[in-house]
Amino acid sequence: DGSDREKTNRNLADWIQTSVTNDLKHWKPEWTRRQLKEANYCESRMPVVPSIILELLSHKNMADMQYGLDPQFRFTAARAIYKGILRYLNGQSAIVQPLPVQQIAIQPNGRVTWKPTIDPLEHTATPSYYLLYTQENGGEWKVQQVEDTLYTIPLKPGVQYNCYVVAGNEGGL
């Protein structure tokens, strides 16, 4: 029976369209939510998993193309699609993974610092911990969980250190 598939696909499309519309209004306040269209396309009728076709921009519209060429706009749109799928699968209370950290620095005394990237479009994307990866002289990466935005590496003389930090929460890394 195709009605279950149609209902499932429509629910997925509604979650994604709501998320995309809400987030893109921060780029263009007059961004409008268009009506969901149900059509008999093979791409959304044949798969055994929920599926949609998302048309976001028009290649015939210069303003749309300016948005489409903006990497930050594309990231916002892609993250909104991710959030729509996440909430379709887990409900409105789903926690969104945090954004990457910024301004990472290591000082000569071994102190590593960074700042979380606050997501103004998603209050659940706040990091609750960080994974600090360290490497000595190009060797094996070591990872440790850190709760704060600074950590001091006990430095050894003559050793080259590499490090990176990943933000995490219940929604992922």
MDAnalysis code that builds the backbone (N, CA, C; Angstrom):
import MDAnalysis as mda
import numpy as np

u = mda.Universe.empty(519, n_residues=173, atom_resindex=np.repeat(np.arange(173), 3), trajectory=True)
u.add_TopologyAttr("name", ["N", "CA", "C"] * 173)
u.add_TopologyAttr("resid", np.arange(1, 174))
u.add_TopologyAttr("resname", ["ASP", "GLY", "SER", "ASP", "ARG", "GLU", "LYS", "THR", "ASN", "ARG", "ASN", "LEU", "ALA", "ASP", "TRP", "ILE", "GLN", "THR", "SER", "VAL", "THR", "ASN", "ASP", "LEU", "LYS", "HIS", "TRP", "LYS", "PRO", "GLU", "TRP", "THR", "ARG", "ARG", "GLN", "LEU", "LYS", "GLU", "ALA", "ASN", "TYR", "CYS", "GLU", "SER", "ARG", "MET", "PRO", "VAL", "VAL", "PRO", "SER", "ILE", "ILE", "LEU", "GLU", "LEU", "LEU", "SER", "HIS", "LYS", "ASN", "MET", "ALA", "ASP", "MET", "GLN", "TYR", "GLY", "LEU", "ASP", "PRO", "GLN", "PHE", "ARG", "PHE", "THR", "ALA", "ALA", "ARG", "ALA", "ILE", "TYR", "LYS", "GLY", "ILE", "LEU", "ARG", "TYR", "LEU", "ASN", "GLY", "GLN", "SER", "ALA", "ILE", "VAL", "GLN", "PRO", "LEU", "PRO", "VAL", "GLN", "GLN", "ILE", "ALA", "ILE", "GLN", "PRO", "ASN", "GLY", "ARG", "VAL", "THR", "TRP", "LYS", "PRO", "THR", "ILE", "ASP", "PRO", "LEU", "GLU", "HIS", "THR", "ALA", "THR", "PRO", "SER", "TYR", "TYR", "LEU", "LEU", "TYR", "THR", "GLN", "GLU", "ASN", "GLY", "GLY", "GLU", "TRP", "LYS", "VAL", "GLN", "GLN", "VAL", "GLU", "ASP", "THR", "LEU", "TYR", "THR", "ILE", "PRO", "LEU", "LYS", "PRO", "GLY", "VAL", "GLN", "TYR", "ASN", "CYS", "TYR", "VAL", "VAL", "ALA", "GLY", "ASN", "GLU", "GLY", "GLY", "LEU"])
u.atoms.positions = np.array([
    [0.842, -1.183, 0.000],
    [0.000, 0.000, 0.000],
    [0.881, 1.239, 0.000],
    [0.715, 2.121, -0.970],
    [1.537, 3.310, -1.101],
    [1.195, 4.419, -0.129],
    [0.049, 4.340, 0.558],
    [-0.344, 5.440, 1.434],
    [0.615, 5.593, 2.611],
    [1.134, 4.502, 3.161],
    [2.093, 4.607, 4.261],
    [3.369, 5.282, 3.794],
    [3.840, 4.893, 2.624],
    [5.050, 5.502, 2.075],
    [4.814, 6.984, 1.812],
    [3.664, 7.329, 1.265],
    [3.350, 8.735, 1.003],
    [3.311, 9.533, 2.293],
    [2.697, 8.967, 3.326],
    [2.621, 9.656, 4.611],
    [4.013, 9.809, 5.219],
    [4.822, 8.768, 5.153],
    [6.176, 8.811, 5.695],
    [7.013, 9.841, 4.943],
    [6.958, 9.810, 3.622],
    [7.722, 10.780, 2.825],
    [7.248, 12.206, 3.095],
    [5.952, 12.378, 3.241],
    [5.415, 13.716, 3.510],
    [5.885, 14.211, 4.879],
    [5.893, 13.334, 5.876],
    [6.373, 13.731, 7.206],
    [7.847, 14.136, 7.155],
    [8.666, 13.344, 6.460],
    [10.079, 13.677, 6.315],
    [10.237, 15.023, 5.612],
    [9.499, 15.219, 4.525],
    [9.573, 16.473, 3.778],
    [9.157, 17.652, 4.650],
    [8.150, 17.471, 5.479],
    [7.680, 18.540, 6.357],
    [8.740, 18.911, 7.389],
    [9.374, 17.916, 8.009],
    [10.439, 18.188, 8.980],
    [11.588, 18.950, 8.319],
    [12.014, 18.488, 7.154],
    [13.145, 19.131, 6.467],
    [12.766, 20.539, 6.005],
    [11.584, 20.680, 5.424],
    [11.185, 21.996, 4.933],
    [11.051, 22.992, 6.086],
    [10.526, 22.547, 7.215],
    [10.406, 23.425, 8.384],
    [11.782, 23.877, 8.851],
    [12.701, 22.942, 8.954],
    [14.056, 23.264, 9.400],
    [14.753, 24.214, 8.431],
    [14.683, 23.916, 7.148],
    [15.325, 24.758, 6.135],
    [14.718, 26.157, 6.143],
    [13.407, 26.242, 6.178],
    [12.740, 27.546, 6.171],
    [13.136, 28.368, 7.390],
    [13.110, 27.746, 8.565],
    [13.459, 28.476, 9.791],
    [14.892, 28.990, 9.754],
    [15.818, 28.149, 9.330],
    [17.224, 28.561, 9.334],
    [17.544, 29.574, 8.239],
    [16.943, 29.427, 7.072],
    [17.259, 30.353, 5.979],
    [16.607, 31.726, 6.165],
    [15.629, 31.815, 7.049],
    [15.052, 33.125, 7.355],
    [16.076, 34.024, 8.044],
    [17.109, 33.437, 8.605],
    [18.169, 34.246, 9.190],
    [19.042, 34.876, 8.101],
    [19.036, 34.296, 6.919],
    [19.762, 34.867, 5.781],
    [18.892, 35.879, 5.050],
    [17.646, 35.497, 4.906],
    [16.713, 36.327, 4.141],
    [15.375, 36.272, 4.893],
    [15.070, 37.284, 5.701],
    [13.867, 37.233, 6.549],
    [12.572, 36.952, 5.794],
    [12.523, 37.332, 4.535],
    [11.296, 37.093, 3.764],
    [11.278, 35.711, 3.088],
    [12.237, 34.841, 3.449],
    [12.258, 33.484, 2.881],
    [10.919, 32.828, 3.196],
    [10.256, 32.334, 2.172],
    [8.908, 31.792, 2.377],
    [8.914, 30.277, 2.330],
    [8.008, 29.724, 3.078],
    [7.801, 28.282, 3.057],
    [6.800, 28.009, 1.947],
    [7.254, 27.223, 0.996],
    [6.366, 26.897, -0.120],
    [5.556, 25.653, 0.201],
    [4.514, 25.477, -0.536],
    [3.637, 24.325, -0.330],
    [4.363, 23.035, -0.695],
    [4.146, 21.998, 0.111],
    [4.705, 20.692, -0.230],
    [3.954, 20.151, -1.435],
    [4.690, 19.569, -2.351],
    [4.080, 19.039, -3.567],
    [4.217, 17.525, -3.558],
    [3.138, 16.866, -3.827],
    [3.181, 15.414, -3.946],
    [3.069, 15.073, -5.424],
    [4.092, 14.417, -5.926],
    [4.113, 14.055, -7.340],
    [4.612, 12.619, -7.456],
    [4.302, 12.007, -8.549],
    [4.618, 10.599, -8.764],
    [5.996, 10.460, -9.420],
    [7.050, 10.833, -8.674],
    [8.414, 10.710, -9.170],
    [9.008, 9.385, -8.697],
    [9.666, 8.712, -9.593],
    [10.282, 7.423, -9.278],
    [11.269, 7.538, -8.113],
    [12.007, 8.651, -8.058],
    [13.032, 8.824, -7.026],
    [12.461, 8.778, -5.612],
    [11.232, 9.213, -5.432],
    [10.631, 9.198, -4.106],
    [9.555, 8.126, -3.957],
    [9.167, 7.503, -5.051],
    [8.144, 6.462, -4.993],
    [8.755, 5.081, -4.830],
    [9.918, 4.822, -5.404],
    [10.491, 3.480, -5.466],
    [11.363, 3.072, -4.271],
    [12.093, 3.966, -3.620],
    [12.988, 3.525, -2.546],
    [12.220, 2.881, -1.391],
    [12.896, 2.012, -0.684],
    [12.277, 1.339, 0.461],
    [12.541, 2.111, 1.753],
    [13.190, 3.256, 1.643],
    [13.423, 4.133, 2.790],
    [12.734, 5.464, 2.514],
    [12.433, 6.229, 3.542],
    [11.813, 7.533, 3.309],
    [12.694, 8.395, 2.416],
    [12.079, 9.124, 1.504],
    [12.841, 9.941, 0.568],
    [12.024, 11.151, 0.148],
    [12.745, 12.192, -0.240],
    [12.114, 13.410, -0.741],
    [12.973, 13.965, -1.869],
    [12.400, 14.863, -2.615],
    [13.149, 15.669, -3.574],
    [13.046, 17.097, -3.062],
    [14.194, 17.717, -2.828],
    [14.227, 19.075, -2.286],
    [14.724, 20.028, -3.359],
    [13.895, 20.981, -3.715],
    [14.296, 22.040, -4.636],
    [14.440, 23.297, -3.804],
    [15.663, 23.795, -3.715],
    [15.953, 24.896, -2.810],
    [16.130, 26.227, -3.539],
    [16.830, 26.204, -4.643],
    [17.153, 27.427, -5.381],
    [16.851, 27.235, -6.860],
    [16.684, 28.340, -7.552],
    [16.457, 28.287, -8.997],
    [17.693, 28.792, -9.727],
    [18.161, 28.004, -10.682],
    [19.329, 28.438, -11.455],
    [18.986, 29.579, -12.414],
    [17.710, 29.909, -12.546],
    [17.299, 31.006, -13.420],
    [17.134, 32.324, -12.659],
    [17.413, 32.300, -11.365],
    [17.220, 33.474, -10.533],
    [18.580, 33.940, -10.025],
    [18.989, 35.152, -10.389],
    [20.316, 35.643, -10.026],
    [20.494, 35.727, -8.506],
    [19.482, 36.176, -7.797],
    [19.585, 36.259, -6.330],
    [19.785, 34.875, -5.728],
    [19.053, 33.881, -6.219],
    [19.228, 32.502, -5.747],
    [20.646, 32.019, -6.016],
    [21.177, 32.345, -7.176],
    [22.526, 31.894, -7.513],
    [23.578, 32.556, -6.628],
    [23.339, 33.792, -6.232],
    [24.271, 34.443, -5.299],
    [24.270, 33.709, -3.965],
    [23.098, 33.311, -3.501],
    [23.034, 32.497, -2.281],
    [23.726, 31.154, -2.505],
    [23.442, 30.547, -3.644],
    [23.991, 29.226, -3.940],
    [25.510, 29.205, -4.037],
    [26.118, 30.336, -4.339],
    [27.573, 30.416, -4.432],
    [28.232, 30.793, -3.107],
    [27.433, 31.132, -2.120],
    [27.965, 31.536, -0.814],
    [28.187, 30.294, 0.050],
    [29.431, 29.971, 0.395],
    [29.704, 28.749, 1.175],
    [28.993, 28.732, 2.521],
    [28.838, 29.872, 3.158],
    [28.174, 29.907, 4.466],
    [26.682, 29.625, 4.318],
    [26.080, 30.148, 3.248],
    [24.670, 29.857, 2.979],
    [24.490, 28.368, 2.716],
    [25.373, 27.802, 1.916],
    [25.268, 26.366, 1.602],
    [25.429, 25.528, 2.861],
    [26.356, 25.929, 3.747],
    [26.534, 25.203, 5.004],
    [25.262, 25.297, 5.849],
    [24.685, 26.496, 5.932],
    [23.457, 26.678, 6.713],
    [22.335, 25.817, 6.155],
    [22.189, 25.789, 4.840],
    [21.140, 24.976, 4.218],
    [21.384, 23.490, 4.461],
    [22.625, 23.035, 4.292],
    [22.933, 21.617, 4.504],
    [22.721, 21.222, 5.963],
    [23.126, 22.090, 6.891],
    [22.931, 21.790, 8.321],
    [21.446, 21.765, 8.654],
    [20.662, 22.633, 8.028],
    [19.215, 22.636, 8.247],
    [18.590, 21.325, 7.750],
    [19.071, 20.812, 6.635],
    [18.577, 19.527, 6.128],
    [18.929, 18.420, 7.116],
    [20.181, 18.430, 7.611],
    [20.595, 17.458, 8.632],
    [19.687, 17.539, 9.854],
    [19.398, 18.765, 10.312],
    [18.564, 18.929, 11.504],
    [17.138, 18.431, 11.245],
    [16.634, 18.647, 10.040],
    [15.302, 18.148, 9.700],
    [15.243, 16.629, 9.725],
    [16.264, 15.982, 9.162],
    [16.326, 14.509, 9.183],
    [16.473, 14.014, 10.616],
    [17.345, 14.668, 11.385],
    [17.555, 14.291, 12.789],
    [16.251, 14.351, 13.573],
    [15.509, 15.410, 13.400],
    [14.255, 15.569, 14.155],
    [13.157, 14.650, 13.617],
    [13.193, 14.340, 12.355],
    [12.255, 13.347, 11.811],
    [12.490, 11.997, 12.491],
    [13.768, 11.639, 12.653],
    [14.103, 10.342, 13.246],
    [13.969, 10.315, 14.763],
    [14.261, 11.444, 15.438],
    [14.340, 11.451, 16.901],
    [13.368, 12.384, 17.601],
    [12.581, 13.129, 16.871],
    [11.636, 14.044, 17.497],
    [12.229, 15.407, 17.757],
    [11.376, 16.305, 18.210],
    [11.756, 17.701, 18.431],
    [12.831, 17.853, 19.490],
    [12.934, 16.898, 20.411],
    [13.905, 17.024, 21.501],
    [15.309, 16.552, 21.116],
    [15.528, 16.218, 19.865],
    [16.847, 15.749, 19.411],
    [17.912, 16.807, 19.674],
    [19.109, 16.346, 20.003],
    [20.229, 17.252, 20.260],
    [21.119, 17.280, 19.025],
    [21.424, 18.484, 18.572],
    [22.210, 18.691, 17.360],
    [23.692, 18.740, 17.720],
    [24.510, 18.104, 16.897],
    [25.959, 18.109, 17.150],
    [26.494, 19.537, 17.105],
    [27.518, 19.814, 17.924],
    [28.067, 21.166, 17.951],
    [28.893, 21.481, 16.705],
    [29.095, 22.766, 16.496],
    [29.947, 23.229, 15.409],
    [31.413, 23.072, 15.807],
    [32.335, 23.069, 14.834],
    [33.767, 22.944, 15.154],
    [34.262, 24.088, 16.029],
    [35.275, 23.811, 16.835],
    [35.866, 24.855, 17.673],
    [36.619, 25.848, 16.786],
    [36.941, 26.991, 17.361],
    [37.682, 28.017, 16.638],
    [38.786, 28.576, 17.527],
    [39.684, 29.299, 16.929],
    [40.776, 29.993, 17.612],
    [41.612, 29.059, 18.498],
    [41.917, 27.876, 17.981],
    [42.770, 26.962, 18.742],
    [44.205, 27.500, 18.710],
    [44.853, 27.430, 19.863],
    [46.222, 27.938, 19.975],
    [46.979, 27.112, 21.004],
    [48.258, 26.934, 20.776],
    [49.128, 26.295, 21.755],
    [50.241, 27.283, 22.084],
    [50.445, 27.480, 23.350],
    [51.444, 28.434, 23.826],
    [52.731, 27.694, 24.175],
    [53.859, 28.406, 24.251],
    [55.148, 27.762, 24.544],
    [55.182, 26.981, 25.863],
    [54.311, 27.327, 26.798],
    [54.275, 26.598, 28.068],
    [53.413, 25.328, 27.997],
    [52.881, 25.020, 26.813],
    [52.080, 23.812, 26.633],
    [50.596, 24.007, 26.830],
    [50.181, 25.215, 27.097],
    [48.771, 25.490, 27.305],
    [48.062, 25.553, 25.953],
    [47.052, 24.690, 25.787],
    [46.241, 24.658, 24.572],
    [44.898, 25.303, 24.907],
    [44.491, 26.263, 24.103],
    [43.208, 26.933, 24.320],
    [42.409, 26.944, 23.024],
    [41.098, 27.083, 23.158],
    [40.204, 27.157, 22.011],
    [38.901, 27.789, 22.463],
    [38.066, 28.118, 21.500],
    [36.748, 28.676, 21.803],
    [35.690, 27.844, 21.087],
    [34.576, 27.585, 21.770],
    [33.485, 26.902, 21.080],
    [32.852, 27.845, 20.060],
    [32.296, 27.286, 19.018],
    [31.549, 28.077, 18.050],
    [30.082, 27.991, 18.437],
    [29.513, 29.109, 18.785],
    [28.113, 29.145, 19.193],
    [27.245, 29.121, 17.935],
    [26.264, 28.241, 17.930],
    [25.346, 28.145, 16.798],
    [24.133, 29.013, 17.104],
    [24.001, 30.174, 16.474],
    [22.877, 31.060, 16.785],
    [21.535, 30.503, 16.328],
    [21.562, 29.482, 15.490],
    [20.319, 28.905, 14.972],
    [19.884, 27.667, 15.736],
    [20.698, 27.205, 16.683],
    [20.385, 25.930, 17.345],
    [20.894, 25.935, 18.778],
    [19.981, 26.055, 19.723],
    [20.385, 26.117, 21.134],
    [20.880, 24.775, 21.677],
    [20.519, 23.660, 21.052],
    [20.968, 22.356, 21.561],
    [22.380, 22.005, 21.116],
    [22.979, 22.810, 20.247],
    [24.287, 22.482, 19.675],
    [25.453, 22.958, 20.543],
    [25.205, 23.215, 21.792],
    [26.263, 23.662, 22.702],
    [27.148, 22.473, 23.084],
    [28.464, 22.629, 22.994],
    [29.345, 21.514, 23.395],
    [29.247, 21.246, 24.895],
    [29.288, 19.970, 25.267],
    [29.318, 19.603, 26.688],
    [30.686, 19.036, 27.062],
    [31.505, 18.745, 26.059],
    [32.869, 18.268, 26.291],
    [33.660, 18.447, 25.003],
    [34.966, 18.201, 25.096],
    [35.853, 18.312, 23.942],
    [36.768, 17.094, 23.919],
    [37.150, 16.692, 22.732],
    [38.177, 15.667, 22.571],
    [39.435, 16.368, 22.092],
    [40.496, 16.236, 22.881],
    [41.778, 16.832, 22.541],
    [42.674, 15.730, 22.001],
    [43.080, 15.876, 20.751],
    [43.989, 14.928, 20.100],
    [45.384, 15.529, 20.123],
    [46.358, 14.772, 20.596],
    [47.745, 15.244, 20.608],
    [48.640, 14.209, 19.952],
    [49.707, 14.709, 19.374],
    [50.668, 13.866, 18.659],
    [52.065, 14.409, 18.933],
    [52.975, 13.496, 19.217],
    [54.368, 13.894, 19.452],
    [55.236, 13.397, 18.312],
    [55.982, 14.319, 17.698],
    [56.920, 13.993, 16.610],
    [56.297, 13.138, 15.504],
    [55.070, 13.422, 15.144],
    [54.413, 12.695, 14.057],
    [54.028, 11.269, 14.399],
    [54.045, 10.927, 15.659],
    [53.702, 9.569, 16.083],
    [52.200, 9.351, 16.156],
    [51.791, 8.447, 16.986],
    [50.389, 8.057, 17.133],
    [49.596, 9.173, 17.826],
    [48.383, 9.388, 17.352],
    [47.511, 10.381, 17.981],
    [46.966, 9.808, 19.280],
    [46.983, 10.611, 20.322],
    [46.386, 10.249, 21.612],
    [45.195, 11.166, 21.822],
    [44.134, 10.624, 22.375],
    [42.921, 11.416, 22.580],
    [42.518, 11.375, 24.043],
    [42.051, 12.502, 24.507],
    [41.516, 12.557, 25.863],
    [40.334, 13.513, 25.889],
    [39.380, 13.193, 26.749],
    [38.212, 14.047, 26.890],
    [38.526, 15.165, 27.863],
    [38.144, 16.380, 27.488],
    [38.395, 17.577, 28.285],
    [37.061, 18.298, 28.468],
    [36.805, 18.766, 29.666],
    [35.532, 19.438, 29.949],
    [35.605, 20.951, 29.747],
    [36.808, 21.522, 29.785],
    [36.984, 22.965, 29.704],
    [37.582, 23.344, 28.351],
    [37.766, 24.629, 28.112],
    [38.317, 25.100, 26.836],
    [39.812, 25.388, 26.930],
    [40.473, 24.737, 27.864],
    [41.926, 24.826, 27.928],
    [42.475, 23.558, 28.556],
    [43.693, 23.258, 28.176],
    [44.386, 22.089, 28.706],
    [45.880, 22.356, 28.580],
    [46.627, 21.902, 29.551],
    [48.075, 22.087, 29.494],
    [48.746, 20.750, 29.221],
    [49.497, 20.701, 28.130],
    [50.249, 19.509, 27.751],
    [51.604, 19.565, 28.468],
    [51.980, 18.499, 29.158],
    [53.327, 18.499, 29.753],
    [54.375, 18.348, 28.639],
    [55.020, 19.439, 28.297],
    [55.960, 19.459, 27.174],
    [57.294, 18.821, 27.535],
    [57.865, 18.150, 26.516],
    [59.205, 17.577, 26.638],
    [60.116, 18.366, 25.689],
    [61.324, 18.663, 26.101],
    [62.230, 19.432, 25.230],
    [62.533, 18.675, 23.932],
    [62.592, 19.421, 22.825],
    [62.965, 18.850, 21.542],
    [61.877, 18.040, 20.857],
    [60.670, 18.064, 21.372],
    [59.566, 17.295, 20.789],
    [58.614, 18.247, 20.061],
    [58.227, 17.866, 18.835],
    [57.244, 18.650, 18.092],
    [55.856, 18.129, 18.443],
    [54.962, 19.027, 18.799],
    [53.598, 18.654, 19.175],
    [52.609, 19.145, 18.128],
    [51.678, 18.294, 17.792],
    [50.537, 18.649, 16.961],
    [49.296, 18.358, 17.788],
    [48.268, 19.177, 17.603],
    [47.029, 18.905, 18.329],
    [45.838, 19.455, 17.555],
    [44.698, 18.876, 17.826],
    [43.440, 19.438, 17.354],
    [42.360, 19.083, 18.347],
    [41.271, 19.839, 18.311],
    [40.198, 19.712, 19.286],
    [38.890, 19.525, 18.541],
    [38.068, 18.613, 19.051],
    [36.750, 18.356, 18.488],
    [35.711, 18.593, 19.577],
    [34.687, 19.387, 19.277],
    [33.598, 19.637, 20.223],
    [32.617, 18.474, 20.177],
    [32.044, 18.136, 21.322],
    [31.083, 17.041, 21.381],
    [29.949, 17.332, 22.339],
    [28.839, 16.636, 22.128],
    [27.690, 16.625, 23.037],
    [26.898, 15.351, 22.760],
    [25.726, 15.225, 23.329],
    [24.927, 14.004, 23.121],
    [24.528, 13.797, 21.661],
    [24.594, 14.852, 20.865],
    [24.230, 14.756, 19.458],
    [25.349, 14.294, 18.554],
    [26.563, 14.294, 19.059],
    [27.691, 13.820, 18.248],
    [28.884, 14.722, 18.379],
    [29.813, 14.554, 17.452],
    [31.082, 15.294, 17.459],
    [31.121, 16.257, 16.281],
])
